[in-house]
Amino acid sequence: MKIIFQENIKERNNTIIGSFMKLVLRNCIEKQADGSYSVDRGKRGIQEKMMSHFAEKQDKQIQCLRVIHQYMNELEHPSGCLNEILTCLYENFALSKSAFFKWHDDKNPQEQEGKGKI
């Protein structure tokens, strides 16, 4: 899958990264019968490996963080999902600590909702 993906996407711009990241999130976050959300660990593992090859540059990682943040806001911050996703991406080298801090320190007013404090 990695080879097909890399061959078909030559220019990895923010629009492509945003679309890809939303697809990943929609596929690995599932709504439960009680209305809560959970992260499907099996799907998440495959997708974080794909993402680690896709977001090798810090600016791309920051764009992925923006999309993750926006999607969590849309879902009204499902309990534990954001933490689980970010931890997995960090532990599997798909997101760097410096990219996370750069995203967190961004003062763009449109990016502040739900950020919280470190």
Backbone as XML, in Angstrom:
<?xml version="1.0"?>
<chain id="A" units="angstrom">
  <residue number="1" name="MET">
    <atom name="N" x="0.821" y="-1.182" z="0.000"/>
    <atom name="CA" x="0.000" y="0.000" z="0.000"/>
    <atom name="C" x="0.874" y="1.258" z="0.000"/>
  </residue>
  <residue number="2" name="LYS">
    <atom name="N" x="1.982" y="1.233" z="0.751"/>
    <atom name="CA" x="2.878" y="2.383" z="0.835"/>
    <atom name="C" x="3.402" y="2.763" z="-0.550"/>
  </residue>
  <residue number="3" name="ILE">
    <atom name="N" x="3.832" y="1.782" z="-1.311"/>
    <atom name="CA" x="4.397" y="2.055" z="-2.631"/>
    <atom name="C" x="3.347" y="2.668" z="-3.541"/>
  </residue>
  <residue number="4" name="ILE">
    <atom name="N" x="2.160" y="2.118" z="-3.571"/>
    <atom name="CA" x="1.079" y="2.648" z="-4.401"/>
    <atom name="C" x="0.766" y="4.076" z="-3.993"/>
  </residue>
  <residue number="5" name="PHE">
    <atom name="N" x="0.694" y="4.305" z="-2.701"/>
    <atom name="CA" x="0.383" y="5.636" z="-2.191"/>
    <atom name="C" x="1.450" y="6.639" z="-2.602"/>
  </residue>
  <residue number="6" name="GLN">
    <atom name="N" x="2.720" y="6.296" z="-2.432"/>
    <atom name="CA" x="3.806" y="7.210" z="-2.768"/>
    <atom name="C" x="3.894" y="7.452" z="-4.273"/>
  </residue>
  <residue number="7" name="GLU">
    <atom name="N" x="3.624" y="6.455" z="-5.080"/>
    <atom name="CA" x="3.667" y="6.629" z="-6.532"/>
    <atom name="C" x="2.559" y="7.537" z="-7.029"/>
  </residue>
  <residue number="8" name="ASN">
    <atom name="N" x="1.396" y="7.480" z="-6.418"/>
    <atom name="CA" x="0.243" y="8.234" z="-6.893"/>
    <atom name="C" x="0.169" y="9.659" z="-6.369"/>
  </residue>
  <residue number="9" name="ILE">
    <atom name="N" x="0.910" y="9.975" z="-5.326"/>
    <atom name="CA" x="0.888" y="11.330" z="-4.789"/>
    <atom name="C" x="2.308" y="11.879" z="-4.826"/>
  </residue>
  <residue number="10" name="LYS">
    <atom name="N" x="2.572" y="12.682" z="-5.825"/>
    <atom name="CA" x="3.911" y="13.252" z="-5.984"/>
    <atom name="C" x="4.102" y="14.482" z="-5.113"/>
  </residue>
  <residue number="11" name="GLU">
    <atom name="N" x="3.111" y="15.347" z="-5.057"/>
    <atom name="CA" x="3.206" y="16.578" z="-4.280"/>
    <atom name="C" x="2.331" y="16.439" z="-3.049"/>
  </residue>
  <residue number="12" name="ARG">
    <atom name="N" x="2.960" y="16.477" z="-1.901"/>
    <atom name="CA" x="2.238" y="16.285" z="-0.642"/>
    <atom name="C" x="1.896" y="17.645" z="-0.046"/>
  </residue>
  <residue number="13" name="ASN">
    <atom name="N" x="0.887" y="18.273" z="-0.584"/>
    <atom name="CA" x="0.513" y="19.597" z="-0.071"/>
    <atom name="C" x="-0.464" y="19.473" z="1.081"/>
  </residue>
  <residue number="14" name="ASN">
    <atom name="N" x="-0.779" y="20.602" z="1.708"/>
    <atom name="CA" x="-1.627" y="20.592" z="2.891"/>
    <atom name="C" x="-3.033" y="20.093" z="2.623"/>
  </residue>
  <residue number="15" name="THR">
    <atom name="N" x="-3.568" y="20.342" z="1.442"/>
    <atom name="CA" x="-4.907" y="19.856" z="1.111"/>
    <atom name="C" x="-4.929" y="18.335" z="1.052"/>
  </residue>
  <residue number="16" name="ILE">
    <atom name="N" x="-3.916" y="17.761" z="0.441"/>
    <atom name="CA" x="-3.831" y="16.305" z="0.351"/>
    <atom name="C" x="-3.626" y="15.708" z="1.735"/>
  </residue>
  <residue number="17" name="ILE">
    <atom name="N" x="-2.743" y="16.308" z="2.521"/>
    <atom name="CA" x="-2.488" y="15.815" z="3.871"/>
    <atom name="C" x="-3.755" y="15.898" z="4.710"/>
  </residue>
  <residue number="18" name="GLY">
    <atom name="N" x="-4.470" y="17.015" z="4.614"/>
    <atom name="CA" x="-5.713" y="17.162" z="5.363"/>
    <atom name="C" x="-6.739" y="16.112" z="4.988"/>
  </residue>
  <residue number="19" name="SER">
    <atom name="N" x="-6.910" y="15.880" z="3.699"/>
    <atom name="CA" x="-7.873" y="14.869" z="3.235"/>
    <atom name="C" x="-7.466" y="13.474" z="3.702"/>
  </residue>
  <residue number="20" name="PHE">
    <atom name="N" x="-6.173" y="13.178" z="3.594"/>
    <atom name="CA" x="-5.680" y="11.876" z="4.018"/>
    <atom name="C" x="-5.888" y="11.683" z="5.522"/>
  </residue>
  <residue number="21" name="MET">
    <atom name="N" x="-5.551" y="12.690" z="6.296"/>
    <atom name="CA" x="-5.661" y="12.577" z="7.745"/>
    <atom name="C" x="-7.111" y="12.409" z="8.178"/>
  </residue>
  <residue number="22" name="LYS">
    <atom name="N" x="-8.033" y="13.129" z="7.540"/>
    <atom name="CA" x="-9.460" y="12.956" z="7.863"/>
    <atom name="C" x="-9.923" y="11.539" z="7.540"/>
  </residue>
  <residue number="23" name="LEU">
    <atom name="N" x="-9.455" y="11.008" z="6.431"/>
    <atom name="CA" x="-9.794" y="9.639" z="6.058"/>
    <atom name="C" x="-9.287" y="8.656" z="7.109"/>
  </residue>
  <residue number="24" name="VAL">
    <atom name="N" x="-8.048" y="8.841" z="7.552"/>
    <atom name="CA" x="-7.478" y="7.989" z="8.589"/>
    <atom name="C" x="-8.315" y="8.065" z="9.862"/>
  </residue>
  <residue number="25" name="LEU">
    <atom name="N" x="-8.642" y="9.284" z="10.284"/>
    <atom name="CA" x="-9.409" y="9.456" z="11.522"/>
    <atom name="C" x="-10.805" y="8.850" z="11.419"/>
  </residue>
  <residue number="26" name="ARG">
    <atom name="N" x="-11.474" y="9.087" z="10.307"/>
    <atom name="CA" x="-12.831" y="8.533" z="10.139"/>
    <atom name="C" x="-12.819" y="7.011" z="10.130"/>
  </residue>
  <residue number="27" name="ASN">
    <atom name="N" x="-11.724" y="6.455" z="9.656"/>
    <atom name="CA" x="-11.637" y="5.007" z="9.568"/>
    <atom name="C" x="-11.280" y="4.353" z="10.906"/>
  </residue>
  <residue number="28" name="CYS">
    <atom name="N" x="-10.500" y="5.026" z="11.755"/>
    <atom name="CA" x="-10.067" y="4.360" z="12.986"/>
    <atom name="C" x="-10.828" y="4.813" z="14.234"/>
  </residue>
  <residue number="29" name="ILE">
    <atom name="N" x="-11.662" y="5.847" z="14.145"/>
    <atom name="CA" x="-12.483" y="6.256" z="15.290"/>
    <atom name="C" x="-13.911" y="5.815" z="15.012"/>
  </residue>
  <residue number="30" name="GLU">
    <atom name="N" x="-14.421" y="4.991" z="15.896"/>
    <atom name="CA" x="-15.745" y="4.406" z="15.685"/>
    <atom name="C" x="-16.730" y="4.903" z="16.736"/>
  </residue>
  <residue number="31" name="LYS">
    <atom name="N" x="-17.937" y="5.191" z="16.287"/>
    <atom name="CA" x="-19.006" y="5.584" z="17.204"/>
    <atom name="C" x="-19.666" y="4.322" z="17.749"/>
  </residue>
  <residue number="32" name="GLN">
    <atom name="N" x="-19.791" y="4.283" z="19.064"/>
    <atom name="CA" x="-20.387" y="3.141" z="19.738"/>
    <atom name="C" x="-21.906" y="3.308" z="19.836"/>
  </residue>
  <residue number="33" name="ALA">
    <atom name="N" x="-22.591" y="2.244" z="20.177"/>
    <atom name="CA" x="-24.051" y="2.267" z="20.289"/>
    <atom name="C" x="-24.540" y="3.269" z="21.330"/>
  </residue>
  <residue number="34" name="ASP">
    <atom name="N" x="-23.745" y="3.501" z="22.365"/>
    <atom name="CA" x="-24.150" y="4.435" z="23.422"/>
    <atom name="C" x="-23.826" y="5.894" z="23.088"/>
  </residue>
  <residue number="35" name="GLY">
    <atom name="N" x="-23.298" y="6.135" z="21.878"/>
    <atom name="CA" x="-22.981" y="7.495" z="21.447"/>
    <atom name="C" x="-21.551" y="7.916" z="21.722"/>
  </residue>
  <residue number="36" name="SER">
    <atom name="N" x="-20.812" y="7.111" z="22.479"/>
    <atom name="CA" x="-19.406" y="7.434" z="22.742"/>
    <atom name="C" x="-18.548" y="6.997" z="21.543"/>
  </residue>
  <residue number="37" name="TYR">
    <atom name="N" x="-17.276" y="7.349" z="21.571"/>
    <atom name="CA" x="-16.358" y="6.991" z="20.490"/>
    <atom name="C" x="-15.201" y="6.187" z="21.054"/>
  </residue>
  <residue number="38" name="SER">
    <atom name="N" x="-14.621" y="5.347" z="20.207"/>
    <atom name="CA" x="-13.422" y="4.605" z="20.588"/>
    <atom name="C" x="-12.507" y="4.503" z="19.369"/>
  </residue>
  <residue number="39" name="VAL">
    <atom name="N" x="-11.235" y="4.238" z="19.646"/>
    <atom name="CA" x="-10.247" y="4.093" z="18.584"/>
    <atom name="C" x="-10.056" y="2.609" z="18.330"/>
  </residue>
  <residue number="40" name="ASP">
    <atom name="N" x="-10.240" y="2.195" z="17.090"/>
    <atom name="CA" x="-10.033" y="0.797" z="16.702"/>
    <atom name="C" x="-8.528" y="0.568" z="16.610"/>
  </residue>
  <residue number="41" name="ARG">
    <atom name="N" x="-7.984" y="-0.193" z="17.536"/>
    <atom name="CA" x="-6.528" y="-0.376" z="17.632"/>
    <atom name="C" x="-5.950" y="-1.112" z="16.430"/>
  </residue>
  <residue number="42" name="GLY">
    <atom name="N" x="-6.668" y="-2.044" z="15.860"/>
    <atom name="CA" x="-6.171" y="-2.774" z="14.703"/>
    <atom name="C" x="-6.005" y="-1.882" z="13.487"/>
  </residue>
  <residue number="43" name="LYS">
    <atom name="N" x="-7.016" y="-1.097" z="13.186"/>
    <atom name="CA" x="-6.957" y="-0.172" z="12.051"/>
    <atom name="C" x="-5.933" y="0.921" z="12.301"/>
  </residue>
  <residue number="44" name="ARG">
    <atom name="N" x="-5.844" y="1.382" z="13.542"/>
    <atom name="CA" x="-4.936" y="2.459" z="13.893"/>
    <atom name="C" x="-3.492" y="2.076" z="13.586"/>
  </residue>
  <residue number="45" name="GLY">
    <atom name="N" x="-3.097" y="0.854" z="13.867"/>
    <atom name="CA" x="-1.721" y="0.415" z="13.647"/>
    <atom name="C" x="-1.308" y="0.494" z="12.188"/>
  </residue>
  <residue number="46" name="ILE">
    <atom name="N" x="-2.166" y="0.061" z="11.306"/>
    <atom name="CA" x="-1.873" y="0.118" z="9.866"/>
    <atom name="C" x="-1.780" y="1.568" z="9.416"/>
  </residue>
  <residue number="47" name="GLN">
    <atom name="N" x="-2.689" y="2.383" z="9.862"/>
    <atom name="CA" x="-2.749" y="3.763" z="9.403"/>
    <atom name="C" x="-1.615" y="4.617" z="9.935"/>
  </residue>
  <residue number="48" name="GLU">
    <atom name="N" x="-1.166" y="4.355" z="11.163"/>
    <atom name="CA" x="-0.057" y="5.155" z="11.672"/>
    <atom name="C" x="1.227" y="4.829" z="10.921"/>
  </residue>
  <residue number="49" name="LYS">
    <atom name="N" x="1.376" y="3.601" z="10.453"/>
    <atom name="CA" x="2.542" y="3.261" z="9.630"/>
    <atom name="C" x="2.486" y="4.002" z="8.306"/>
  </residue>
  <residue number="50" name="MET">
    <atom name="N" x="1.304" y="4.074" z="7.704"/>
    <atom name="CA" x="1.145" y="4.837" z="6.454"/>
    <atom name="C" x="1.476" y="6.299" z="6.694"/>
  </residue>
  <residue number="51" name="MET">
    <atom name="N" x="0.958" y="6.836" z="7.784"/>
    <atom name="CA" x="1.163" y="8.250" z="8.062"/>
    <atom name="C" x="2.620" y="8.565" z="8.346"/>
  </residue>
  <residue number="52" name="SER">
    <atom name="N" x="3.343" y="7.662" z="8.984"/>
    <atom name="CA" x="4.741" y="7.930" z="9.304"/>
    <atom name="C" x="5.568" y="8.131" z="8.037"/>
  </residue>
  <residue number="53" name="HIS">
    <atom name="N" x="5.177" y="7.525" z="6.947"/>
    <atom name="CA" x="5.886" y="7.714" z="5.675"/>
    <atom name="C" x="5.390" y="8.953" z="4.942"/>
  </residue>
  <residue number="54" name="PHE">
    <atom name="N" x="4.191" y="9.350" z="5.249"/>
    <atom name="CA" x="3.575" y="10.478" z="4.553"/>
    <atom name="C" x="3.981" y="11.821" z="5.141"/>
  </residue>
  <residue number="55" name="ALA">
    <atom name="N" x="4.122" y="11.873" z="6.453"/>
    <atom name="CA" x="4.367" y="13.148" z="7.140"/>
    <atom name="C" x="5.789" y="13.205" z="7.691"/>
  </residue>
  <residue number="56" name="GLU">
    <atom name="N" x="6.762" y="13.037" z="6.815"/>
    <atom name="CA" x="8.145" y="13.007" z="7.281"/>
    <atom name="C" x="8.712" y="14.392" z="7.601"/>
  </residue>
  <residue number="57" name="LYS">
    <atom name="N" x="8.091" y="15.443" z="7.153"/>
    <atom name="CA" x="8.574" y="16.800" z="7.424"/>
    <atom name="C" x="7.711" y="17.456" z="8.494"/>
  </residue>
  <residue number="58" name="GLN">
    <atom name="N" x="8.346" y="18.324" z="9.294"/>
    <atom name="CA" x="7.659" y="18.935" z="10.421"/>
    <atom name="C" x="6.425" y="19.732" z="10.004"/>
  </residue>
  <residue number="59" name="ASP">
    <atom name="N" x="6.489" y="20.483" z="8.904"/>
    <atom name="CA" x="5.321" y="21.261" z="8.491"/>
    <atom name="C" x="4.152" y="20.355" z="8.122"/>
  </residue>
  <residue number="60" name="LYS">
    <atom name="N" x="4.435" y="19.182" z="7.607"/>
    <atom name="CA" x="3.371" y="18.222" z="7.281"/>
    <atom name="C" x="2.802" y="17.609" z="8.562"/>
  </residue>
  <residue number="61" name="GLN">
    <atom name="N" x="3.680" y="17.365" z="9.538"/>
    <atom name="CA" x="3.210" y="16.846" z="10.825"/>
    <atom name="C" x="2.291" y="17.853" z="11.504"/>
  </residue>
  <residue number="62" name="ILE">
    <atom name="N" x="2.661" y="19.131" z="11.433"/>
    <atom name="CA" x="1.838" y="20.178" z="12.034"/>
    <atom name="C" x="0.480" y="20.239" z="11.355"/>
  </residue>
  <residue number="63" name="GLN">
    <atom name="N" x="0.444" y="20.092" z="10.045"/>
    <atom name="CA" x="-0.832" y="20.065" z="9.325"/>
    <atom name="C" x="-1.675" y="18.872" z="9.780"/>
  </residue>
  <residue number="64" name="CYS">
    <atom name="N" x="-1.046" y="17.737" z="9.987"/>
    <atom name="CA" x="-1.776" y="16.573" z="10.490"/>
    <atom name="C" x="-2.355" y="16.851" z="11.875"/>
  </residue>
  <residue number="65" name="LEU">
    <atom name="N" x="-1.586" y="17.500" z="12.724"/>
    <atom name="CA" x="-2.077" y="17.857" z="14.056"/>
    <atom name="C" x="-3.269" y="18.801" z="13.972"/>
  </residue>
  <residue number="66" name="ARG">
    <atom name="N" x="-3.222" y="19.743" z="13.055"/>
    <atom name="CA" x="-4.362" y="20.665" z="12.878"/>
    <atom name="C" x="-5.622" y="19.907" z="12.499"/>
  </residue>
  <residue number="67" name="VAL">
    <atom name="N" x="-5.479" y="18.944" z="11.605"/>
    <atom name="CA" x="-6.636" y="18.168" z="11.158"/>
    <atom name="C" x="-7.155" y="17.287" z="12.289"/>
  </residue>
  <residue number="68" name="ILE">
    <atom name="N" x="-6.252" y="16.666" z="13.042"/>
    <atom name="CA" x="-6.669" y="15.844" z="14.182"/>
    <atom name="C" x="-7.438" y="16.711" z="15.179"/>
  </residue>
  <residue number="69" name="HIS">
    <atom name="N" x="-6.902" y="17.878" z="15.488"/>
    <atom name="CA" x="-7.531" y="18.812" z="16.423"/>
    <atom name="C" x="-8.915" y="19.223" z="15.929"/>
  </residue>
  <residue number="70" name="GLN">
    <atom name="N" x="-9.018" y="19.577" z="14.664"/>
    <atom name="CA" x="-10.292" y="19.988" z="14.087"/>
    <atom name="C" x="-11.312" y="18.845" z="14.148"/>
  </residue>
  <residue number="71" name="TYR">
    <atom name="N" x="-10.875" y="17.644" z="13.838"/>
    <atom name="CA" x="-11.791" y="16.504" z="13.851"/>
    <atom name="C" x="-12.272" y="16.196" z="15.277"/>
  </residue>
  <residue number="72" name="MET">
    <atom name="N" x="-11.375" y="16.297" z="16.245"/>
    <atom name="CA" x="-11.780" y="16.077" z="17.639"/>
    <atom name="C" x="-12.789" y="17.136" z="18.086"/>
  </residue>
  <residue number="73" name="ASN">
    <atom name="N" x="-12.619" y="18.373" z="17.616"/>
    <atom name="CA" x="-13.602" y="19.421" z="17.911"/>
    <atom name="C" x="-14.952" y="19.077" z="17.302"/>
  </residue>
  <residue number="74" name="GLU">
    <atom name="N" x="-14.953" y="18.583" z="16.065"/>
    <atom name="CA" x="-16.200" y="18.200" z="15.397"/>
    <atom name="C" x="-16.926" y="17.101" z="16.177"/>
  </residue>
  <residue number="75" name="LEU">
    <atom name="N" x="-16.159" y="16.171" z="16.745"/>
    <atom name="CA" x="-16.759" y="15.069" z="17.513"/>
    <atom name="C" x="-17.030" y="15.460" z="18.965"/>
  </residue>
  <residue number="76" name="GLU">
    <atom name="N" x="-16.761" y="16.726" z="19.290"/>
    <atom name="CA" x="-16.964" y="17.257" z="20.637"/>
    <atom name="C" x="-16.084" y="16.548" z="21.670"/>
  </residue>
  <residue number="77" name="HIS">
    <atom name="N" x="-14.837" y="16.335" z="21.313"/>
    <atom name="CA" x="-13.776" y="15.828" z="22.193"/>
    <atom name="C" x="-14.121" y="14.492" z="22.846"/>
  </residue>
  <residue number="78" name="PRO">
    <atom name="N" x="-14.219" y="13.431" z="22.055"/>
    <atom name="CA" x="-14.533" y="12.125" z="22.643"/>
    <atom name="C" x="-13.458" y="11.702" z="23.645"/>
  </residue>
  <residue number="79" name="SER">
    <atom name="N" x="-13.894" y="11.216" z="24.765"/>
    <atom name="CA" x="-13.015" y="10.878" z="25.884"/>
    <atom name="C" x="-11.923" y="9.884" z="25.481"/>
  </residue>
  <residue number="80" name="GLY">
    <atom name="N" x="-10.675" y="10.310" z="25.672"/>
    <atom name="CA" x="-9.528" y="9.435" z="25.465"/>
    <atom name="C" x="-9.028" y="9.283" z="24.045"/>
  </residue>
  <residue number="81" name="CYS">
    <atom name="N" x="-9.838" y="9.632" z="23.056"/>
    <atom name="CA" x="-9.455" y="9.396" z="21.660"/>
    <atom name="C" x="-8.249" y="10.234" z="21.237"/>
  </residue>
  <residue number="82" name="LEU">
    <atom name="N" x="-8.270" y="11.512" z="21.549"/>
    <atom name="CA" x="-7.162" y="12.384" z="21.151"/>
    <atom name="C" x="-5.859" y="11.912" z="21.774"/>
  </residue>
  <residue number="83" name="ASN">
    <atom name="N" x="-5.881" y="11.619" z="23.046"/>
    <atom name="CA" x="-4.679" y="11.155" z="23.733"/>
    <atom name="C" x="-4.153" y="9.870" z="23.108"/>
  </residue>
  <residue number="84" name="GLU">
    <atom name="N" x="-5.040" y="8.937" z="22.837"/>
    <atom name="CA" x="-4.623" y="7.657" z="22.264"/>
    <atom name="C" x="-4.018" y="7.843" z="20.877"/>
  </residue>
  <residue number="85" name="ILE">
    <atom name="N" x="-4.633" y="8.661" z="20.057"/>
    <atom name="CA" x="-4.126" y="8.891" z="18.701"/>
    <atom name="C" x="-2.759" y="9.571" z="18.743"/>
  </residue>
  <residue number="86" name="LEU">
    <atom name="N" x="-2.637" y="10.643" z="19.517"/>
    <atom name="CA" x="-1.361" y="11.370" z="19.576"/>
    <atom name="C" x="-0.255" y="10.515" z="20.177"/>
  </residue>
  <residue number="87" name="THR">
    <atom name="N" x="-0.563" y="9.760" z="21.203"/>
    <atom name="CA" x="0.442" y="8.889" z="21.815"/>
    <atom name="C" x="0.941" y="7.854" z="20.817"/>
  </residue>
  <residue number="88" name="CYS">
    <atom name="N" x="0.025" y="7.241" z="20.088"/>
    <atom name="CA" x="0.417" y="6.226" z="19.110"/>
    <atom name="C" x="1.260" y="6.817" z="17.982"/>
  </residue>
  <residue number="89" name="LEU">
    <atom name="N" x="0.851" y="7.968" z="17.489"/>
    <atom name="CA" x="1.603" y="8.596" z="16.402"/>
    <atom name="C" x="3.001" y="8.989" z="16.872"/>
  </residue>
  <residue number="90" name="TYR">
    <atom name="N" x="3.103" y="9.480" z="18.092"/>
    <atom name="CA" x="4.409" y="9.863" z="18.634"/>
    <atom name="C" x="5.286" y="8.621" z="18.857"/>
  </residue>
  <residue number="91" name="GLU">
    <atom name="N" x="4.733" y="7.595" z="19.476"/>
    <atom name="CA" x="5.496" y="6.382" z="19.770"/>
    <atom name="C" x="5.949" y="5.655" z="18.514"/>
  </residue>
  <residue number="92" name="ASN">
    <atom name="N" x="5.229" y="5.842" z="17.423"/>
    <atom name="CA" x="5.593" y="5.189" z="16.168"/>
    <atom name="C" x="6.304" y="6.131" z="15.203"/>
  </residue>
  <residue number="93" name="PHE">
    <atom name="N" x="6.812" y="7.214" z="15.747"/>
    <atom name="CA" x="7.649" y="8.166" z="15.008"/>
    <atom name="C" x="6.950" y="8.848" z="13.841"/>
  </residue>
  <residue number="94" name="ALA">
    <atom name="N" x="5.622" y="8.923" z="13.884"/>
    <atom name="CA" x="4.878" y="9.636" z="12.848"/>
    <atom name="C" x="4.776" y="11.117" z="13.188"/>
  </residue>
  <residue number="95" name="LEU">
    <atom name="N" x="4.895" y="11.458" z="14.464"/>
    <atom name="CA" x="4.879" y="12.853" z="14.910"/>
    <atom name="C" x="6.060" y="13.089" z="15.841"/>
  </residue>
  <residue number="96" name="SER">
    <atom name="N" x="6.746" y="14.186" z="15.633"/>
    <atom name="CA" x="7.868" y="14.530" z="16.513"/>
    <atom name="C" x="7.387" y="15.417" z="17.652"/>
  </residue>
  <residue number="97" name="LYS">
    <atom name="N" x="8.131" y="15.390" z="18.732"/>
    <atom name="CA" x="7.820" y="16.240" z="19.886"/>
    <atom name="C" x="7.908" y="17.712" z="19.483"/>
  </residue>
  <residue number="98" name="SER">
    <atom name="N" x="8.906" y="18.065" z="18.669"/>
    <atom name="CA" x="9.064" y="19.467" z="18.272"/>
    <atom name="C" x="7.895" y="19.942" z="17.411"/>
  </residue>
  <residue number="99" name="ALA">
    <atom name="N" x="7.368" y="19.076" z="16.548"/>
    <atom name="CA" x="6.197" y="19.452" z="15.739"/>
    <atom name="C" x="4.986" y="19.659" z="16.639"/>
  </residue>
  <residue number="100" name="PHE">
    <atom name="N" x="4.826" y="18.803" z="17.641"/>
    <atom name="CA" x="3.709" y="18.949" z="18.560"/>
    <atom name="C" x="3.785" y="20.281" z="19.305"/>
  </residue>
  <residue number="101" name="PHE">
    <atom name="N" x="4.962" y="20.620" z="19.825"/>
    <atom name="CA" x="5.103" y="21.877" z="20.565"/>
    <atom name="C" x="4.928" y="23.090" z="19.650"/>
  </residue>
  <residue number="102" name="LYS">
    <atom name="N" x="5.414" y="22.990" z="18.421"/>
    <atom name="CA" x="5.238" y="24.102" z="17.482"/>
    <atom name="C" x="3.755" y="24.298" z="17.177"/>
  </residue>
  <residue number="103" name="TRP">
    <atom name="N" x="3.026" y="23.214" z="16.976"/>
    <atom name="CA" x="1.577" y="23.304" z="16.755"/>
    <atom name="C" x="0.894" y="23.887" z="17.989"/>
  </residue>
  <residue number="104" name="HIS">
    <atom name="N" x="1.255" y="23.391" z="19.157"/>
    <atom name="CA" x="0.614" y="23.842" z="20.390"/>
    <atom name="C" x="0.851" y="25.324" z="20.642"/>
  </residue>
  <residue number="105" name="ASP">
    <atom name="N" x="2.035" y="25.813" z="20.306"/>
    <atom name="CA" x="2.383" y="27.220" z="20.543"/>
    <atom name="C" x="1.833" y="28.166" z="19.481"/>
  </residue>
  <residue number="106" name="ASP">
    <atom name="N" x="1.248" y="27.633" z="18.404"/>
    <atom name="CA" x="0.659" y="28.462" z="17.352"/>
    <atom name="C" x="-0.475" y="29.288" z="17.944"/>
  </residue>
  <residue number="107" name="LYS">
    <atom name="N" x="-0.458" y="30.582" z="17.716"/>
    <atom name="CA" x="-1.448" y="31.490" z="18.306"/>
    <atom name="C" x="-2.597" y="31.841" z="17.358"/>
  </residue>
  <residue number="108" name="ASN">
    <atom name="N" x="-2.734" y="31.133" z="16.261"/>
    <atom name="CA" x="-3.820" y="31.370" z="15.318"/>
    <atom name="C" x="-5.154" y="31.215" z="16.059"/>
  </residue>
  <residue number="109" name="PRO">
    <atom name="N" x="-5.977" y="32.279" z="16.084"/>
    <atom name="CA" x="-7.237" y="32.225" z="16.836"/>
    <atom name="C" x="-8.180" y="31.106" z="16.374"/>
  </residue>
  <residue number="110" name="GLN">
    <atom name="N" x="-8.106" y="30.728" z="15.112"/>
    <atom name="CA" x="-8.982" y="29.673" z="14.594"/>
    <atom name="C" x="-8.539" y="28.283" z="15.064"/>
  </residue>
  <residue number="111" name="GLU">
    <atom name="N" x="-7.351" y="28.185" z="15.628"/>
    <atom name="CA" x="-6.802" y="26.897" z="16.058"/>
    <atom name="C" x="-6.824" y="26.710" z="17.576"/>
  </residue>
  <residue number="112" name="GLN">
    <atom name="N" x="-7.454" y="27.589" z="18.322"/>
    <atom name="CA" x="-7.343" y="27.562" z="19.781"/>
    <atom name="C" x="-8.388" y="26.701" z="20.484"/>
  </residue>
  <residue number="113" name="GLU">
    <atom name="N" x="-9.567" y="26.566" z="19.906"/>
    <atom name="CA" x="-10.641" y="25.838" z="20.583"/>
    <atom name="C" x="-10.209" y="24.415" z="20.931"/>
  </residue>
  <residue number="114" name="GLY">
    <atom name="N" x="-10.305" y="24.085" z="22.206"/>
    <atom name="CA" x="-10.038" y="22.718" z="22.658"/>
    <atom name="C" x="-8.579" y="22.359" z="22.809"/>
  </residue>
  <residue number="115" name="LYS">
    <atom name="N" x="-7.661" y="23.313" z="22.629"/>
    <atom name="CA" x="-6.236" y="23.003" z="22.733"/>
    <atom name="C" x="-5.813" y="22.682" z="24.162"/>
  </residue>
  <residue number="116" name="GLY">
    <atom name="N" x="-6.278" y="23.447" z="25.120"/>
    <atom name="CA" x="-5.895" y="23.217" z="26.502"/>
    <atom name="C" x="-4.462" y="23.649" z="26.770"/>
  </residue>
  <residue number="117" name="LYS">
    <atom name="N" x="-3.964" y="23.285" z="27.898"/>
    <atom name="CA" x="-2.618" y="23.637" z="28.340"/>
    <atom name="C" x="-1.785" y="22.373" z="28.532"/>
  </residue>
  <residue number="118" name="ILE">
    <atom name="N" x="-0.480" y="22.535" z="28.334"/>
    <atom name="CA" x="0.434" y="21.400" z="28.571"/>
    <atom name="C" x="0.922" y="21.487" z="29.991"/>
  </residue>
</chain>
